[in-house]
Every structure is written in C-alpha cells, then in structure tokens.
Amino acid sequence: MVLLTLGQLKKDFQQTKPAWNAILGFSIFLALCFLVGAGRILVPLFPLGAIAVGVYLYRRYPVFYVGFTWWLWFLGPLIRRLIDYQSGHYTYGPWILTPKLVTLICAATFVRYLPRCLNQHGLPFILCIVSVCYGFAIGAIQNPLNVAVLDFFGWIGPIFFSFHLYVHWREYPNYRQSIQQTFLWGVLVMGGYGVWQYLTAPAWDKFWLTTEVHTTYGVAEPLGIRVWSTMMIPQTFGAVMIAGLLLLFVHKGVLRFLAAAFGYLSFLLTIARAAWLGWFVTLLIFLPSIKLRLQVRLVVSILAVVMLVLPLATVEPFSSVIGDRFQSFSDPTEDVSYQARLGGLSELIGAALVEFLGRGLGTQLPPTASRIGPYDNGLLLIIFSLGWFAAIAYLTGIGLLFTRLLQGSNERSDAFASAARAIALGSFLVQLGFNPVTMNSFAMVVWGFLGIGMAANNYAFYQRTASLKRV
C-alpha cells in the first residue's frame, strides 16, 4: 500500500514538474535580482514574467494557475516595495498591477464559455460584468483614462476569476486542495512576516511608509507600524487573513497551529476593526453550517488558538496597541474614525440618492467635512461609480449568486465548502460598509470564495445524482 502511494506521488510529481519548474524558476530569478541589488530591472520584468508564467499555467496546469494567482495577490505588493526600495524612488505603475493582469488571464474562460452561460446560471455573472463595463465607459469619459482602466481591472478581474472557478466545478476537489494549501502557507508566511514587520520595521517598509506619508498606517519605526505584512495596507491584509484564518479550522495538519499563532497575532496588529468584525461574522455563519462533530473540533481548535495567541497578545510590546483598539468598541462616541465615517455617510447620502448615471470607474467618494476616506464605504462607492441603474443590476447579479451559493448550505459534510460560503457572505456583508469590497484584494476574497463555493454546490449535486443513478 505504501509502495502504491509513493508510486502515485512520484507519478503526480513527474506530471506537474514543468509547472513547478516555471514557478520556481520565476521565484529564483526574482530572488537573485534582489540579492544583487538589481531590483530596478524588475519594473518591467516582474509583470511580464508573471504574465508569462500565468498564461503557461492557465493553459497547461489550471490548478497551479489558481494557486499562483493567489500568491501574487499575497506577495505582489511586497515585491513592489523591494523594487522601489532598491530603485530609490517610487517607480511607475500601481502597486497591484501584476496580480490584476494575471487574474485577467482567466477572462479567456468567460469568452470561451459565453455561449453556454447565456442562461439562468450565467446571467448573474453577465449582469455584474455588463454593469462594470458600463461604469468603465462612463469613467473613461469623466475620469483620467489610466485611472479608469486600472479600476476596471480591479473590478472585473475578480468576477472573471470567480466564473473560472465556477465553470470548472468538475475539478472542484483539486481546486479545493490547492486553495487550502495556498492559504495555509500564505497565513504562515504573511503572519510571520507581519510579526517581524512590527518588531523590526524593515527598511523597504519604512521607505514606502515615509515616501507615501501614510500617517494612518503608523510610524516608520519598530513597534510603530500598523501591520500590513506582505500586502499593501492593513485593511487588505486583514480581509485576506479572514479567509486564511477561517480555512485553518478545516485543515487537519499540525502546521495549522504554527500558522494560527503567527496569523492571529499579525491579524490583531493590523488594528483593523472592520477585519476583526468580519472574522467574527464569518465564524458565526460558519459554525452552524457544519456537522456537530466538526463543530466540536472547531471549538477545540478555537480554544487551542486562544491558548497560543492570548499569552502573546497580552504582553508587551503587543498588549497596549491591541488593547487600546479593542476598547474603542465599548465607546464608539469617542472613536474619531467611527464618527468620521458616520458623519461622512450622512453627508453623502443625499448626493448618492440622485446619482442615477454614475461618475464611472476611477472615481472616489466626494470629500466631506467629516473627512471620510475616498474608499471608506463600499456601498456608496458602488452607487457613485455605477449610478443607480447599473448599481441595481450589479447588486442583483451578486445577490442571485449568493442565493445560489446558500442553496448548498444543507450540505454539511464538506467543511471547506461551508467555510467558502461563510467567507464570501461574511466578507461582503461586513466590508460593504467599510471598504471597497468590489475591487482589488477585497473583491478577490468575496468573488474567489463565491466561485469556489458554487463549484462545491454543483459538485455535490453531481455526486448525489450519480449515486442515485447507480442505485
């Protein structure tokens, strides 16, 4: 039996060896460039190389393509910071252009399956895509074209990614395994780097923080940074970690405890309350959707995580910064950030009610006396960007998809599927009021797990139908 297993593993490795060679070769090339201080040449070579590897994996090894895409969202901003640090200045282009471009490769899936998705199953995706295209058309007229294009990539790429996962539901077990392993190692790597970032303030992170003057993300010194780890800002890091930390509960390996220790500590050090609230909501959605046996295991896992993280979070240099932020939940009237968001919402709601045609992609929330941030409310951003007509179409499309996603909630044997549903729904509901949930990393979490969750539903239905036919 052992010989058969080893033989199968060897066969699988031989079959996927070219994919590993492409990924490792690209990674080694990046590492060598940084080691010799030649990061500047990566300004064009990093996106071009990533696209080349992404296209190769998409065509030959689609499961690897999904994992590679997620890793680019995890590590792409850190690579960009290293490039800028070695270049000595802020190089041209947006921070997450490379992940966006690699995600857009799976637009080919939508084009290929378009004739077959012109039915009730594909209509919600089409509604969302058409709405985003409308927003881009308006934005290209009213806003700077380069800004509209980049926002378009950030809005539509995650939808294509979700559709790609959904239509390949027959490969769901392979995608499930790939995503689980990707997020396990992702939480470990990002969590470990996040703790190190907080304690040491690496030079490239200090360079970025001082160059961009992001005062809300802390100060450029050890113990002064609001952790964003390998990603771009604390909020996007927190949104991705919600998914990774919840998936640790359905993983059975011992490594998950080490990942949880670093992951939860860095997650707390983001000081991102919307992310903390999002984790709690996804956990509440997830818990009743699994079998009693799995619920007991989940409770045991939570207790183990508390035992690992609580001693670290209650001692300096971590306790003061985390404790102060938690105290803000008890008295929101003293919370400046909360009051600014609430005041900005009340000031903008009147303008949003008459925004019928929209201002197009590339727009930001209008400035207010309360100084609400340009992306501090996802729902308002949808309305101002798309206008009411396209916003209703977009929200109808995603609402239909969530309805279809929840139709599989009675299938409790697949804990990963239950986690995917909880991540997609919880992230969307919570982030909608705080962050631009329809674009970039926020959208990747929502749309990515929406797509794999619906693929799980289709696969479970197929399995039940096949079993009945055999009977």
C-alpha positions in Angstrom: 0.0 0.0 0.0 2.8 2.4 0.9 4.6 1.5 -2.3 1.5 2.3 -4.3 1.1 5.6 -2.6 4.8 6.5 -3.1 4.5 5.5 -6.8 1.4 7.7 -7.2 3.1 10.6 -5.6 6.1 10.2 -7.9 3.9 10.0 -10.9 2.0 13.1 -9.9 5.2 15.0 -9.4 6.5 14.0 -12.8 3.3 15.2 -14.4 3.4 18.5 -12.6 7.2 19.0 -12.7 7.1 21.6 -15.6 4.6 23.7 -13.6 6.9 23.6 -10.5 9.9 24.4 -12.7 8.1 27.5 -14.1 7.1 28.8 -10.7 10.4 28.1 -9.0 12.4 29.5 -11.9 10.5 32.7 -11.8 10.9 32.9 -8.0 14.6 32.3 -8.1 15.0 34.9 -10.8 13.3 37.5 -8.6 15.3 36.5 -5.6 18.6 36.7 -7.5 17.8 40.2 -8.8 17.1 41.4 -5.2 20.2 39.8 -3.8 22.5 41.6 -6.3 20.6 44.8 -5.9 19.2 44.8 -9.4 15.6 45.4 -8.4 15.2 48.2 -10.8 15.2 45.9 -13.8 12.2 44.2 -12.4 10.0 47.2 -13.0 9.0 45.7 -16.5 10.3 42.2 -15.9 8.2 41.3 -12.9 4.8 41.9 -14.5 5.9 40.4 -17.9 7.4 37.3 -16.2 4.4 36.8 -14.0 2.0 37.1 -17.0 4.2 34.6 -19.0 4.1 32.1 -16.1 0.4 32.7 -15.6 -0.5 32.1 -19.2 1.6 28.9 -19.3 -0.1 27.6 -16.1 -3.6 28.6 -17.2 -3.2 26.6 -20.4 -1.4 23.6 -19.1 -1.9 23.4 -15.4 -5.0 25.3 -14.4 -5.0 24.2 -10.7 -1.5 25.7 -10.4 -2.7 28.8 -12.1 -5.2 29.4 -9.3 -2.6 29.0 -6.6 -0.1 31.2 -8.5 -2.7 33.9 -8.8 -3.4 33.9 -5.1 0.3 34.0 -4.2 0.7 37.1 -6.4 -2.0 38.9 -4.5 -0.3 37.8 -1.3 3.3 38.8 -2.2 3.0 41.2 -5.2 2.9 44.4 -3.0 6.0 43.3 -1.1 7.9 42.6 -4.3 6.9 46.1 -5.5 8.2 47.6 -2.2 11.5 45.9 -2.7 11.7 47.1 -6.3 11.0 50.7 -5.2 13.5 50.5 -2.3 16.3 49.3 -4.5 15.4 51.8 -7.2 15.5 54.6 -4.6 12.2 56.1 -5.7 8.5 55.3 -6.2 8.6 53.6 -9.6 5.9 54.0 -12.2 2.6 52.0 -12.1 0.1 50.8 -9.5 1.1 48.6 -6.6 -1.0 45.6 -7.5 -0.9 45.8 -11.3 0.8 42.4 -11.7 -1.8 40.5 -9.7 -4.6 42.2 -11.6 -3.1 41.3 -15.0 -2.5 37.7 -14.1 -6.1 37.5 -12.8 -7.4 38.9 -16.0 -5.9 35.9 -17.9 -9.0 33.9 -16.9 -11.2 36.3 -18.9 -10.5 33.8 -21.6 -12.7 31.3 -19.7 -15.6 33.7 -19.8 -15.1 34.2 -23.6 -14.9 30.5 -24.2 -18.0 29.6 -22.1 -20.1 32.7 -23.0 -22.4 30.9 -25.5 -23.2 28.3 -22.8 -23.6 30.8 -20.0 -26.4 32.7 -21.7 -28.9 31.1 -19.3 -30.1 31.4 -15.8 -26.8 30.0 -14.5 -24.6 32.5 -16.2 -27.0 35.5 -16.2 -25.9 36.9 -12.7 -22.2 37.0 -13.9 -23.2 38.7 -17.1 -25.3 41.3 -15.1 -22.2 42.1 -13.0 -19.8 42.2 -15.9 -22.1 44.4 -18.0 -22.5 46.8 -15.1 -18.8 47.1 -14.6 -18.3 47.7 -18.3 -20.9 50.5 -18.2 -19.0 52.0 -15.2 -15.8 51.9 -17.2 -17.4 53.6 -20.3 -18.6 56.4 -18.1 -15.3 56.6 -16.2 -13.2 56.7 -19.4 -15.2 59.9 -20.3 -15.3 61.6 -17.0 -12.1 60.5 -15.2 -8.5 60.1 -16.3 -8.3 57.2 -18.6 -5.4 55.4 -16.9 -7.2 55.6 -13.5 -10.4 54.2 -15.1 -8.5 51.4 -16.8 -6.8 50.3 -13.6 -10.0 50.4 -11.6 -11.7 48.4 -14.3 -9.0 45.7 -14.0 -9.6 45.7 -10.2 -13.4 45.4 -10.5 -13.7 42.9 -13.4 -10.8 40.6 -12.8 -12.2 39.0 -9.6 -15.5 38.4 -11.4 -13.7 36.5 -14.2 -11.7 34.6 -11.6 -14.9 33.6 -9.8 -16.5 32.5 -13.1 -13.4 30.5 -13.9 -13.7 28.5 -10.7 -17.4 28.1 -11.0 -17.5 26.6 -14.6 -14.7 24.2 -13.7 -16.7 22.6 -10.9 -15.8 19.1 -12.1 -12.3 19.8 -10.9 -13.5 21.1 -7.5 -11.6 18.6 -5.3 -8.3 19.6 -6.9 -9.1 23.3 -6.6 -10.2 22.8 -3.0 -6.9 21.1 -2.1 -4.9 23.8 -3.9 -6.7 26.7 -2.2 -6.4 25.1 1.2 -2.7 24.5 0.9 -2.2 28.0 -0.6 -3.9 29.7 2.3 -2.2 27.5 4.9 1.2 28.5 3.7 0.0 32.0 2.9 -1.1 32.6 6.5 2.2 31.2 7.8 4.3 33.4 5.5 2.2 36.5 5.8 1.6 36.1 9.5 5.3 35.5 10.3 6.4 38.5 8.1 3.7 40.6 9.8 5.1 40.0 13.3 8.6 40.6 12.1 7.5 43.8 10.3 6.0 45.1 13.6 9.1 44.3 15.7 11.8 45.4 13.3 10.2 47.8 10.7 12.2 46.6 7.6 14.0 49.3 5.6 11.8 48.8 2.5 8.6 49.1 4.5 9.9 52.3 6.2 10.9 53.6 2.8 7.3 53.1 1.5 5.7 54.5 4.6 7.8 57.7 4.6 7.6 58.1 0.8 3.8 57.8 0.7 3.2 59.6 4.0 0.5 57.1 5.2 0.2 58.5 8.7 -2.8 56.3 9.5 -0.6 53.2 9.0 1.7 54.1 11.9 5.2 55.5 12.1 8.3 54.1 10.3 9.9 52.6 13.4 9.9 49.3 15.3 6.6 48.8 17.3 5.1 51.7 15.5 3.7 50.2 12.3 0.1 49.1 11.8 0.8 45.7 10.3 0.1 45.2 6.6 2.6 42.4 6.2 3.4 41.5 2.6 0.3 43.3 1.3 -0.4 46.9 0.6 -2.4 48.3 3.5 -3.7 46.9 6.8 -7.3 46.6 5.6 -6.5 44.4 2.6 -4.2 42.3 4.7 -7.0 41.8 7.2 -9.5 40.9 4.5 -7.3 38.2 3.1 -6.4 36.9 6.6 -10.1 36.5 7.4 -10.2 33.8 4.7 -6.9 32.2 5.6 -7.6 32.0 9.3 -11.1 30.5 8.9 -9.7 27.9 6.5 -7.2 26.8 9.2 -10.2 25.4 11.0 -10.9 22.9 8.3 -7.2 21.9 7.9 -6.0 18.8 9.7 -2.3 19.2 9.6 -0.1 20.2 12.7 1.3 23.1 10.7 -2.0 25.0 11.1 -1.3 25.7 14.8 2.0 27.4 14.0 0.3 29.3 11.1 -2.5 30.3 13.5 -0.1 31.6 16.2 1.6 34.0 13.7 -1.5 34.6 11.7 -3.8 35.7 14.5 -1.1 37.9 16.2 -0.3 39.7 13.0 -4.1 40.0 12.3 -4.6 41.7 15.6 -1.7 44.0 14.9 -3.4 45.4 11.8 -5.6 47.3 14.2 -8.3 47.0 11.5 -11.6 46.7 13.4 -13.6 46.0 10.2 -11.4 42.9 9.7 -11.9 41.8 13.3 -15.6 42.2 12.9 -15.5 40.4 9.6 -13.7 37.4 11.1 -16.3 37.2 13.9 -19.3 37.3 11.5 -17.8 34.7 9.2 -17.2 32.4 12.2 -20.9 32.9 13.2 -22.0 32.0 9.7 -19.6 29.0 9.5 -20.3 27.3 12.9 -23.9 26.2 12.4 -23.3 25.1 8.8 -21.1 22.1 9.7 -21.8 18.8 11.4 -21.9 18.5 15.2 -18.6 16.5 15.2 -16.9 19.3 13.2 -18.5 21.9 15.4 -16.8 20.2 18.4 -13.5 20.1 16.6 -13.9 23.8 15.7 -14.5 24.8 19.3 -11.4 22.8 20.3 -9.4 24.5 17.6 -10.6 27.9 18.8 -9.5 27.1 22.4 -6.1 25.9 21.1 -5.7 29.2 19.2 -6.7 31.2 22.2 -4.1 29.4 24.3 -1.5 30.1 21.7 -2.2 33.7 20.9 -3.6 35.1 24.1 -0.3 34.9 26.1 1.4 36.7 23.2 -1.3 39.4 22.8 -1.4 40.2 26.5 2.3 41.0 26.9 4.3 44.0 25.7 5.0 45.1 23.1 1.7 43.8 21.7 -0.8 44.3 24.5 -1.1 48.1 24.6 -1.7 48.7 20.9 -4.2 45.8 20.6 -5.9 46.6 23.9 -6.5 50.2 23.1 -8.1 49.3 19.8 -10.4 46.8 21.4 -11.5 49.4 24.0 -12.8 51.6 21.1 -15.6 49.0 20.6 -17.0 49.8 24.1 -17.5 53.6 23.5 -17.9 54.4 19.8 -18.8 58.1 20.6 -15.1 58.6 21.5 -13.9 56.9 18.3 -12.7 59.6 15.9 -12.6 57.2 12.9 -16.1 55.8 13.5 -17.5 59.3 13.9 -15.8 60.5 10.7 -17.3 57.5 8.8 -20.8 58.1 10.3 -20.6 61.8 9.6 -19.4 61.3 6.0 -22.2 58.8 5.4 -24.9 61.3 6.5 -23.3 64.0 4.3 -23.0 61.8 1.2 -26.3 60.0 1.3 -28.2 62.9 -0.3 -25.8 63.1 -3.2 -25.9 59.3 -3.7 -29.7 59.3 -3.9 -29.7 61.4 -7.1 -26.6 59.7 -8.7 -28.6 57.9 -11.5 -26.0 57.7 -14.2 -22.9 57.5 -12.0 -19.4 59.0 -12.2 -17.7 56.0 -13.7 -14.9 53.8 -12.5 -11.9 55.7 -11.3 -14.0 57.9 -9.1 -13.6 58.2 -5.3 -16.1 59.2 -2.7 -16.5 63.0 -2.7 -14.7 64.8 0.1 -16.8 65.8 3.1 -16.4 68.0 6.2 -16.1 64.8 8.2 -13.1 63.7 6.1 -14.4 60.3 5.3 -11.7 58.4 3.2 -12.1 58.1 -0.6 -12.9 54.4 -0.3 -14.4 54.2 3.2 -17.8 52.9 2.2 -18.2 50.1 -0.4 -21.9 50.6 -1.0 -21.6 54.4 -1.6 -18.6 53.7 -3.9 -20.8 51.3 -6.0 -23.5 53.9 -6.3 -21.2 56.8 -7.2 -19.2 54.7 -9.6 -22.0 52.9 -11.4 -25.1 55.1 -10.8 -28.3 53.7 -9.6 -29.3 51.8 -12.7 -26.0 49.9 -13.1 -25.6 49.5 -9.3 -29.0 47.8 -9.1 -28.0 45.4 -11.9 -24.7 44.7 -10.2 -26.2 44.1 -6.8 -29.0 42.0 -8.3 -26.4 39.8 -10.0 -24.3 39.3 -6.9 -27.5 38.8 -4.9 -28.6 36.0 -7.2 -25.2 34.4 -6.9 -25.3 34.5 -3.1 -28.8 32.9 -3.2 -27.4 30.1 -5.3 -24.4 29.8 -3.0 -26.6 29.4 0.0 -28.8 26.7 -1.6 -25.9 24.3 -0.9 -25.8 25.2 2.8 -27.6 22.0 3.7 -24.5 20.0 2.6 -22.6 19.8 5.9 -20.1 17.0 5.1 -17.8 19.4 3.2 -16.3 21.7 5.7 -14.3 23.6 3.1 -17.5 24.4 1.1 -19.1 25.7 4.3 -16.1 27.8 5.0 -16.1 29.2 1.5 -19.7 30.2 1.8 -19.1 31.9 5.2 -16.0 33.8 3.9 -17.8 35.1 0.8 -21.0 36.1 2.6 -19.4 37.4 5.8 -16.7 39.4 3.9 -19.2 41.0 1.6 -21.7 42.0 4.3 -19.1 43.5 6.7 -16.7 45.1 4.2 -19.6 46.7 2.2 -19.9 49.3 4.9 -16.2 50.0 5.4 -14.1 49.2 2.4 -14.2 49.0 -1.5 -15.5 45.4 -1.4 -16.0 45.3 -5.2 -12.4 45.9 -6.2 -8.9 44.5 -5.8 -8.0 42.3 -2.9 -11.4 42.8 -1.2 -13.1 41.6 -4.3 -10.8 38.7 -4.8 -11.8 37.3 -1.4 -15.5 37.7 -2.0 -15.6 36.7 -5.6 -13.0 33.9 -5.3 -14.8 32.1 -2.5 -18.2 32.8 -4.1 -17.0 31.0 -7.2 -15.4 28.0 -5.4 -18.4 27.8 -3.1 -20.8 27.5 -6.1 -18.5 25.0 -7.7 -18.8 22.9 -4.5 -22.6 23.0 -4.7 -22.5 21.8 -8.3 -20.0 19.0 -7.5 -22.1 17.8 -4.5 -25.2 17.8 -6.6 -23.5 15.8 -9.3 -22.2 13.3 -6.7 -25.7 12.8 -5.3 -27.2 12.4 -8.8 -24.6 9.9 -9.7 -25.2 7.9 -6.6 -28.9 7.8 -7.2 -28.3 6.5 -10.8 -26.1 3.7 -9.5 -28.8 2.7 -7.1 
